[in-house]
Amino acid sequence: RHEDREWTFQDLARSASDVAALLAARGVQPRDVVAVSGPRSFGLISGMVGVLLARGVLLTLDSSLPAARRDLMVQAASAKQWLSISDSTDETEQAGGALASLPRTRISSQGTCPDEPALRASTITSNADPEDPAYIFFTSGSEIGFYQECVAKAHAQGRKAPKLITVTHEHASLNA
């Protein structure tokens, strides 16, 4: 339940499958990192599940983080696509920095694909390899050894480098 609407698992499955089909149509390949940003909503949940169904790697970006940190995350994770959850119809709406350089796919906070209203997915099955990455998150740690260029850039700017952690489908599974 969110605001005045209630969703079923069937609603989530349908919406996430549509998002997965849209991402695939926009060129997302298995193991591609997809940066996801937007307000807490059904669309955000649907988008996150849709990335996983498309066999993409989920990178969630919190809009409350400083722009420089979000840029570092997008660059360190080598994101290939930006999934924006937004109800704005303003086509000039853009994020700055690293996100601005990524192809953008927009879905609404209701989980619909307004840019592709005719797109309907049939049943999408992920068939993800258990060793495929499922999602990436960052901590505020300062360990060295990953993405040396990003670490050096963060230190040069007087900031601690975030620690990148990748979780596989096997380790993300509730049945593992």
PyMOL commands that set and color helices and strands:
alter all, ss='L'
color gray80, all
select helices_A, chain A and resi 9-25+42-53+67-76+97-100+148-156+169-172
alter helices_A, ss='H'
color red, helices_A
select strands_A, chain A and resi 33-37+57-61+79-85+104-107+133-139+163-168
alter strands_A, ss='S'
color yellow, strands_A
deselect
rebuild
show_as cartoon
